[in-house]
Amino acid sequence: MNLLATQRCVEIHQEIGWTEKRIIETSFDMKLFDNELIVKDDTFPLTAIFDISYRKKPEQDAMGFLYLHTNRGVRTYYIKDDAYSLVSAYQKLKSERPELR
């Protein structure tokens, strides 16, 4: 099981106290291996993934979206960094292996 690419994703939570509202950001890594994609506690076999895409504005602090198209629906994740390396690694893997097409 070889690690091919990693993408940092962000979770945003809001907490409301007596006198304030706090926004809490936590992050986790999405890891692409040669046979599966691991996202926090979820594991997706590559045969269950149809596509990976993302949308992000070019500004430095802009928040973007990473879309994971699976046989269980589309999952959306927040990202702050460009996801080009993850998407291109997946596309390369998909083009090399006919069972993933």
KETIPA-176505 format. One record per residue: residue number from 0; z, y negated, x negated of N, C-alpha, C in turn; residue in one letter. Coordinates in Angstrom, 2 decimals, padded with zeros to 5 digits. Atoms other than C-alpha are relative to their C-alpha. Layout:
BEGIN
{i=NUM n_w=Z n_v=Y n_u=X ca_w=Z ca_v=Y ca_u=X c_w=Z c_v=Y c_u=X aa=A}
...
***
This chain:
BEGIN
{i=0 n_w=000.00 n_v=001.17 n_u=-000.86 ca_w=000.00 ca_v=000.00 ca_u=000.00 c_w=000.00 c_v=-001.23 c_u=-000.90 aa=M}
{i=1 n_w=000.17 n_v=001.16 n_u=000.87 ca_w=-001.31 ca_v=-003.06 ca_u=-001.84 c_w=000.10 c_v=-001.28 c_u=000.80 aa=N}
{i=2 n_w=-000.10 n_v=001.32 n_u=-000.63 ca_w=-000.33 ca_v=-006.62 ca_u=-000.91 c_w=-001.25 c_v=-000.80 c_u=-000.36 aa=L}
{i=3 n_w=001.24 n_v=000.72 n_u=000.22 ca_w=-003.59 ca_v=-008.56 ca_u=-000.47 c_w=000.15 c_v=-001.51 c_u=000.15 aa=L}
{i=4 n_w=-000.18 n_v=001.44 n_u=-000.24 ca_w=-002.43 ca_v=-011.94 ca_u=000.88 c_w=001.31 c_v=-000.24 c_u=000.74 aa=A}
{i=5 n_w=-001.23 n_v=000.42 n_u=-000.67 ca_w=000.64 ca_v=-013.80 ca_u=002.12 c_w=-000.22 c_v=-001.38 c_u=000.60 aa=T}
{i=6 n_w=000.08 n_v=001.30 n_u=-000.67 ca_w=000.86 ca_v=-016.69 ca_u=004.59 c_w=001.39 c_v=-000.40 c_u=000.49 aa=Q}
{i=7 n_w=-001.30 n_v=000.52 n_u=-000.46 ca_w=003.98 ca_v=-018.80 ca_u=005.18 c_w=-000.18 c_v=-000.55 c_u=001.42 aa=R}
{i=8 n_w=000.01 n_v=000.46 n_u=-001.38 ca_w=004.61 ca_v=-019.34 ca_u=008.93 c_w=001.32 c_v=-000.70 c_u=000.29 aa=C}
{i=9 n_w=-001.17 n_v=000.83 n_u=-000.32 ca_w=007.11 ca_v=-021.70 ca_u=010.57 c_w=000.41 c_v=000.26 c_u=001.45 aa=V}
{i=10 n_w=-000.57 n_v=-000.05 n_u=-001.35 ca_w=009.39 ca_v=-021.28 ca_u=013.59 c_w=000.76 c_v=-001.28 c_u=000.25 aa=E}
{i=11 n_w=-000.67 n_v=001.25 n_u=-000.34 ca_w=010.70 ca_v=-024.35 ca_u=015.37 c_w=000.92 c_v=000.25 c_u=001.19 aa=I}
{i=12 n_w=-000.99 n_v=-000.14 n_u=-001.07 ca_w=013.88 ca_v=-024.31 ca_u=017.48 c_w=000.66 c_v=-001.34 c_u=000.24 aa=H}
{i=13 n_w=-000.74 n_v=001.22 n_u=-000.34 ca_w=015.61 ca_v=-027.14 ca_u=019.31 c_w=001.38 c_v=000.39 c_u=000.50 aa=Q}
{i=14 n_w=-001.37 n_v=-000.18 n_u=-000.47 ca_w=019.35 ca_v=-027.26 ca_u=019.79 c_w=000.49 c_v=-001.33 c_u=000.56 aa=E}
{i=15 n_w=-000.51 n_v=001.22 n_u=-000.62 ca_w=021.00 ca_v=-029.75 ca_u=022.10 c_w=001.52 c_v=000.08 c_u=000.00 aa=I}
{i=16 n_w=-001.46 n_v=000.09 n_u=000.04 ca_w=024.60 ca_v=-030.74 ca_u=021.40 c_w=000.49 c_v=-001.05 c_u=000.99 aa=G}
{i=17 n_w=-000.56 n_v=001.01 n_u=-000.89 ca_w=026.89 ca_v=-033.21 ca_u=023.13 c_w=-000.72 c_v=-001.34 c_u=-000.13 aa=W}
{i=18 n_w=000.56 n_v=001.34 n_u=000.20 ca_w=025.34 ca_v=-036.29 ca_u=021.59 c_w=-001.31 c_v=-000.01 c_u=-000.77 aa=T}
{i=19 n_w=001.21 n_v=-000.01 n_u=000.81 ca_w=022.28 ca_v=-035.13 ca_u=019.71 c_w=-000.89 c_v=001.20 c_u=000.29 aa=E}
{i=20 n_w=000.96 n_v=-001.10 n_u=-000.05 ca_w=019.19 ca_v=-032.99 ca_u=019.69 c_w=-000.45 c_v=000.27 c_u=-001.43 aa=K}
{i=21 n_w=000.38 n_v=-000.39 n_u=001.36 ca_w=018.47 ca_v=-031.07 ca_u=016.48 c_w=-001.24 c_v=000.88 c_u=000.07 aa=R}
{i=22 n_w=001.17 n_v=-000.85 n_u=000.14 ca_w=015.15 ca_v=-029.58 ca_u=015.48 c_w=000.17 c_v=000.79 c_u=-001.28 aa=I}
{i=23 n_w=-000.25 n_v=-000.90 n_u=001.13 ca_w=015.55 ca_v=-026.59 ca_u=013.20 c_w=-001.27 c_v=000.78 c_u=-000.30 aa=I}
{i=24 n_w=001.17 n_v=-000.75 n_u=000.45 ca_w=012.65 ca_v=-025.16 ca_u=011.20 c_w=000.43 c_v=001.12 c_u=-000.93 aa=E}
{i=25 n_w=-000.19 n_v=-001.13 n_u=000.91 ca_w=012.79 ca_v=-021.72 ca_u=009.64 c_w=-001.39 c_v=000.55 c_u=-000.33 aa=T}
{i=26 n_w=001.31 n_v=-000.53 n_u=000.38 ca_w=009.99 ca_v=-019.93 ca_u=007.85 c_w=000.10 c_v=001.48 c_u=-000.33 aa=S}
{i=27 n_w=000.11 n_v=-001.42 n_u=000.35 ca_w=008.84 ca_v=-016.39 ca_u=007.24 c_w=-001.39 c_v=000.23 c_u=-000.54 aa=F}
{i=28 n_w=001.29 n_v=-000.34 n_u=000.59 ca_w=005.96 ca_v=-014.70 ca_u=005.45 c_w=-000.73 c_v=001.04 c_u=000.83 aa=D}
{i=29 n_w=000.90 n_v=-000.98 n_u=-000.60 ca_w=003.05 ca_v=-012.92 ca_u=007.08 c_w=-000.68 c_v=000.68 c_u=-001.18 aa=M}
{i=30 n_w=000.52 n_v=-000.73 n_u=001.17 ca_w=001.91 ca_v=-010.18 ca_u=004.68 c_w=-001.12 c_v=000.95 c_u=000.42 aa=K}
{i=31 n_w=001.16 n_v=-000.86 n_u=-000.24 ca_w=-001.50 ca_v=-008.53 ca_u=004.68 c_w=-000.06 c_v=001.07 c_u=-001.08 aa=L}
{i=32 n_w=000.14 n_v=-001.15 n_u=000.90 ca_w=-001.65 ca_v=-005.07 ca_u=003.13 c_w=-001.35 c_v=000.65 c_u=000.30 aa=F}
{i=33 n_w=001.29 n_v=-000.63 n_u=-000.18 ca_w=-004.67 ca_v=-002.80 ca_u=002.82 c_w=-000.07 c_v=000.90 c_u=001.25 aa=D}
{i=34 n_w=000.02 n_v=-000.82 n_u=-001.20 ca_w=-003.63 ca_v=-000.83 ca_u=005.93 c_w=000.75 c_v=-000.61 c_u=001.19 aa=N}
{i=35 n_w=-000.77 n_v=000.61 n_u=-001.09 ca_w=-001.39 ca_v=-003.16 ca_u=008.00 c_w=000.32 c_v=-001.46 c_u=-000.29 aa=E}
{i=36 n_w=-000.46 n_v=001.38 n_u=000.10 ca_w=-000.20 ca_v=-006.70 ca_u=008.67 c_w=001.43 c_v=-000.02 c_u=000.50 aa=L}
{i=37 n_w=-001.41 n_v=000.06 n_u=-000.37 ca_w=003.54 ca_v=-007.34 ca_u=008.73 c_w=000.38 c_v=-001.44 c_u=000.28 aa=I}
{i=38 n_w=-000.45 n_v=001.31 n_u=-000.43 ca_w=004.92 ca_v=-010.32 ca_u=010.65 c_w=001.43 c_v=000.15 c_u=000.48 aa=V}
{i=39 n_w=-001.43 n_v=-000.14 n_u=-000.32 ca_w=008.72 ca_v=-010.53 ca_u=010.67 c_w=000.34 c_v=001.45 c_u=000.31 aa=K}
{i=40 n_w=-000.38 n_v=-001.36 n_u=-000.38 ca_w=009.78 ca_v=-007.42 ca_u=012.62 c_w=-001.16 c_v=000.80 c_u=000.61 aa=D}
{i=41 n_w=001.16 n_v=-000.67 n_u=-000.57 ca_w=006.29 ca_v=-006.57 ca_u=013.90 c_w=-000.93 c_v=000.51 c_u=-001.09 aa=D}
{i=42 n_w=000.99 n_v=-000.58 n_u=000.90 ca_w=003.81 ca_v=-004.31 ca_u=012.15 c_w=-001.26 c_v=000.29 c_u=000.82 aa=T}
{i=43 n_w=001.27 n_v=-000.21 n_u=-000.68 ca_w=000.16 ca_v=-004.33 ca_u=013.18 c_w=-000.90 c_v=000.82 c_u=-000.92 aa=F}
{i=44 n_w=000.99 n_v=-000.72 n_u=000.79 ca_w=-002.16 ca_v=-001.59 ca_u=011.88 c_w=-001.31 c_v=-000.79 c_u=000.03 aa=P}
{i=45 n_w=001.23 n_v=000.78 n_u=000.06 ca_w=-005.47 ca_v=-003.13 ca_u=010.79 c_w=-001.00 c_v=000.41 c_u=001.07 aa=L}
{i=46 n_w=000.90 n_v=-000.44 n_u=-001.07 ca_w=-007.30 ca_v=-001.05 ca_u=013.40 c_w=000.35 c_v=-000.67 c_u=001.33 aa=T}
{i=47 n_w=-000.41 n_v=000.68 n_u=-001.24 ca_w=-005.35 ca_v=-002.97 ca_u=016.10 c_w=-000.32 c_v=-001.50 c_u=-000.05 aa=A}
{i=48 n_w=000.31 n_v=001.42 n_u=000.15 ca_w=-006.48 ca_v=-006.39 ca_u=014.77 c_w=-001.51 c_v=-000.20 c_u=000.14 aa=I}
{i=49 n_w=001.41 n_v=000.32 n_u=-000.20 ca_w=-009.77 ca_v=-007.83 ca_u=016.02 c_w=-000.45 c_v=-001.14 c_u=-000.90 aa=F}
{i=50 n_w=000.38 n_v=001.16 n_u=000.79 ca_w=-009.73 ca_v=-011.13 ca_u=014.13 c_w=001.25 c_v=-000.80 c_u=-000.37 aa=D}
{i=51 n_w=-001.04 n_v=000.96 n_u=000.39 ca_w=-007.55 ca_v=-013.70 ca_u=012.32 c_w=-000.72 c_v=-001.33 c_u=-000.21 aa=I}
{i=52 n_w=000.60 n_v=001.32 n_u=000.16 ca_w=-008.38 ca_v=-017.39 ca_u=012.60 c_w=001.12 c_v=-001.04 c_u=-000.05 aa=S}
{i=53 n_w=-001.00 n_v=001.07 n_u=000.04 ca_w=-006.63 ca_v=-020.71 ca_u=012.11 c_w=-000.66 c_v=-001.34 c_u=000.24 aa=Y}
{i=54 n_w=000.45 n_v=001.37 n_u=-000.23 ca_w=-006.90 ca_v=-024.38 ca_u=012.94 c_w=001.08 c_v=-000.92 c_u=-000.55 aa=R}
{i=55 n_w=-000.95 n_v=000.92 n_u=000.62 ca_w=-005.26 ca_v=-027.10 ca_u=010.85 c_w=-000.72 c_v=-001.26 c_u=-000.41 aa=K}
{i=56 n_w=000.56 n_v=001.27 n_u=000.43 ca_w=-005.94 ca_v=-030.77 ca_u=010.32 c_w=000.20 c_v=-000.15 c_u=-001.51 aa=K}
{i=57 n_w=-000.07 n_v=000.09 n_u=001.46 ca_w=-006.52 ca_v=-031.77 ca_u=006.67 c_w=001.17 c_v=-000.82 c_u=-000.54 aa=P}
{i=58 n_w=-001.12 n_v=000.80 n_u=000.50 ca_w=-003.51 ca_v=-034.12 ca_u=006.48 c_w=001.07 c_v=000.91 c_u=-000.61 aa=E}
{i=59 n_w=-000.96 n_v=-000.77 n_u=000.77 ca_w=-000.77 ca_v=-032.94 ca_u=004.12 c_w=001.13 c_v=000.59 c_u=000.87 aa=Q}
{i=60 n_w=-001.15 n_v=-000.46 n_u=-000.78 ca_w=002.11 ca_v=-032.71 ca_u=006.64 c_w=-000.38 c_v=000.50 c_u=001.39 aa=D}
{i=61 n_w=000.43 n_v=-000.41 n_u=-001.33 ca_w=000.03 ca_v=-031.62 ca_u=009.64 c_w=000.40 c_v=001.45 c_u=000.27 aa=A}
{i=62 n_w=-000.33 n_v=-001.36 n_u=-000.43 ca_w=001.14 ca_v=-028.56 ca_u=011.58 c_w=-001.28 c_v=000.63 c_u=000.54 aa=M}
{i=63 n_w=001.19 n_v=-000.70 n_u=-000.45 ca_w=-001.56 ca_v=-025.98 ca_u=012.25 c_w=000.38 c_v=001.26 c_u=000.77 aa=G}
{i=64 n_w=-000.21 n_v=-001.22 n_u=-000.76 ca_w=-001.97 ca_v=-022.79 ca_u=014.22 c_w=-000.79 c_v=001.14 c_u=-000.63 aa=F}
{i=65 n_w=000.66 n_v=-001.21 n_u=000.45 ca_w=-002.80 ca_v=-019.28 ca_u=013.04 c_w=-000.05 c_v=000.94 c_u=001.20 aa=L}
{i=66 n_w=000.20 n_v=-000.87 n_u=-001.16 ca_w=-004.25 ca_v=-016.97 ca_u=015.69 c_w=-000.26 c_v=001.42 c_u=-000.47 aa=Y}
{i=67 n_w=000.15 n_v=-001.42 n_u=000.31 ca_w=-003.86 ca_v=-013.21 ca_u=015.40 c_w=-000.49 c_v=000.69 c_u=001.27 aa=L}
{i=68 n_w=000.63 n_v=-000.63 n_u=-001.15 ca_w=-006.26 ca_v=-011.48 ca_u=017.82 c_w=000.19 c_v=001.51 c_u=-000.12 aa=H}
{i=69 n_w=-000.31 n_v=-001.43 n_u=000.09 ca_w=-004.95 ca_v=-007.96 ca_u=018.50 c_w=-000.31 c_v=000.69 c_u=001.32 aa=T}
{i=70 n_w=000.17 n_v=-000.75 n_u=-001.24 ca_w=-005.28 ca_v=-005.20 ca_u=021.07 c_w=001.19 c_v=-000.19 c_u=000.94 aa=N}
{i=71 n_w=-001.15 n_v=000.35 n_u=-000.85 ca_w=-001.92 ca_v=-006.48 ca_u=022.43 c_w=-000.04 c_v=-001.47 c_u=000.40 aa=R}
{i=72 n_w=000.15 n_v=001.40 n_u=-000.35 ca_w=-003.26 ca_v=-010.00 ca_u=023.00 c_w=-000.07 c_v=-000.89 c_u=-001.23 aa=G}
{i=73 n_w=000.08 n_v=000.97 n_u=001.09 ca_w=-003.49 ca_v=-013.16 ca_u=020.92 c_w=001.39 c_v=-000.52 c_u=-000.30 aa=V}
{i=74 n_w=-001.28 n_v=000.54 n_u=000.44 ca_w=-000.40 ca_v=-014.14 ca_u=018.93 c_w=-000.28 c_v=-001.30 c_u=-000.75 aa=R}
{i=75 n_w=000.17 n_v=001.29 n_u=000.65 ca_w=-000.04 ca_v=-017.75 ca_u=017.79 c_w=001.21 c_v=-000.30 c_u=-000.87 aa=T}
{i=76 n_w=-001.06 n_v=000.33 n_u=000.95 ca_w=001.98 ca_v=-018.85 ca_u=014.75 c_w=-000.24 c_v=-001.40 c_u=-000.53 aa=Y}
{i=77 n_w=000.09 n_v=001.32 n_u=000.61 ca_w=002.71 ca_v=-022.32 ca_u=013.37 c_w=-000.13 c_v=000.16 c_u=-001.51 aa=Y}
{i=78 n_w=000.15 n_v=000.00 n_u=001.46 ca_w=001.57 ca_v=-022.98 ca_u=009.80 c_w=-000.03 c_v=-001.43 c_u=-000.51 aa=I}
{i=79 n_w=000.09 n_v=001.31 n_u=000.65 ca_w=001.89 ca_v=-025.92 ca_u=007.41 c_w=-000.99 c_v=000.03 c_u=-001.15 aa=K}
{i=80 n_w=000.92 n_v=-000.17 n_u=001.12 ca_w=-000.31 ca_v=-024.54 ca_u=004.62 c_w=-001.32 c_v=000.60 c_u=000.50 aa=D}
{i=81 n_w=001.31 n_v=-000.54 n_u=-000.33 ca_w=-004.00 ca_v=-023.69 ca_u=004.75 c_w=000.04 c_v=001.53 c_u=-000.06 aa=D}
{i=82 n_w=-000.03 n_v=-001.47 n_u=-000.08 ca_w=-004.55 ca_v=-020.03 ca_u=005.74 c_w=-001.30 c_v=000.63 c_u=-000.49 aa=A}
{i=83 n_w=001.30 n_v=-000.50 n_u=000.46 ca_w=-007.91 ca_v=-019.64 ca_u=004.00 c_w=000.12 c_v=001.31 c_u=-000.76 aa=Y}
{i=84 n_w=-000.10 n_v=-001.22 n_u=000.82 ca_w=-006.71 ca_v=-016.99 ca_u=001.55 c_w=000.30 c_v=001.24 c_u=000.86 aa=S}
{i=85 n_w=-000.30 n_v=-001.13 n_u=-000.89 ca_w=-005.27 ca_v=-014.76 ca_u=004.31 c_w=-001.23 c_v=000.38 c_u=000.81 aa=L}
{i=86 n_w=001.17 n_v=-000.27 n_u=-000.83 ca_w=-008.34 ca_v=-015.09 ca_u=006.54 c_w=-001.13 c_v=000.59 c_u=-000.82 aa=V}
{i=87 n_w=001.09 n_v=-000.53 n_u=000.82 ca_w=-010.81 ca_v=-014.50 ca_u=003.72 c_w=000.33 c_v=001.40 c_u=-000.52 aa=S}
{i=88 n_w=-000.37 n_v=-001.35 n_u=000.43 ca_w=-008.85 ca_v=-011.46 ca_u=002.46 c_w=-000.20 c_v=000.99 c_u=001.14 aa=A}
{i=89 n_w=000.21 n_v=-000.88 n_u=-001.16 ca_w=-008.91 ca_v=-010.00 ca_u=005.98 c_w=-001.49 c_v=000.21 c_u=000.25 aa=Y}
{i=90 n_w=001.44 n_v=-000.12 n_u=-000.24 ca_w=-012.65 ca_v=-010.74 ca_u=006.41 c_w=-000.67 c_v=000.90 c_u=-001.06 aa=Q}
{i=91 n_w=000.54 n_v=-000.85 n_u=001.07 ca_w=-013.41 ca_v=-009.11 ca_u=003.05 c_w=000.33 c_v=001.47 c_u=000.26 aa=K}
{i=92 n_w=-000.45 n_v=-001.36 n_u=-000.31 ca_w=-011.38 ca_v=-006.04 ca_u=003.99 c_w=-000.78 c_v=000.56 c_u=001.19 aa=L}
{i=93 n_w=000.72 n_v=-000.41 n_u=-001.20 ca_w=-013.10 ca_v=-005.90 ca_u=007.38 c_w=-001.47 c_v=000.33 c_u=-000.31 aa=K}
{i=94 n_w=001.39 n_v=-000.26 n_u=000.36 ca_w=-016.57 ca_v=-006.06 ca_u=005.81 c_w=-000.16 c_v=001.25 c_u=-000.85 aa=S}
{i=95 n_w=000.06 n_v=-001.17 n_u=000.87 ca_w=-015.76 ca_v=-003.27 ca_u=003.34 c_w=000.30 c_v=001.31 c_u=000.72 aa=E}
{i=96 n_w=-000.44 n_v=-001.22 n_u=-000.70 ca_w=-014.29 ca_v=-000.83 ca_u=005.86 c_w=-000.60 c_v=000.06 c_u=001.40 aa=R}
{i=97 n_w=000.68 n_v=-000.06 n_u=-001.30 ca_w=-016.49 ca_v=000.23 ca_u=008.81 c_w=000.93 c_v=000.28 c_u=001.18 aa=P}
{i=98 n_w=-000.91 n_v=-000.30 n_u=-001.12 ca_w=-013.53 ca_v=001.48 ca_u=010.90 c_w=000.70 c_v=-001.23 c_u=000.54 aa=E}
{i=99 n_w=-000.65 n_v=001.23 n_u=-000.44 ca_w=-012.25 ca_v=-002.10 ca_u=011.15 c_w=-000.97 c_v=-000.93 c_u=000.75 aa=L}
{i=100 n_w=000.99 n_v=000.85 n_u=-000.67 ca_w=-015.45 ca_v=-003.54 ca_u=012.64 c_w=-000.02 c_v=000.22 c_u=001.48 aa=R}
***
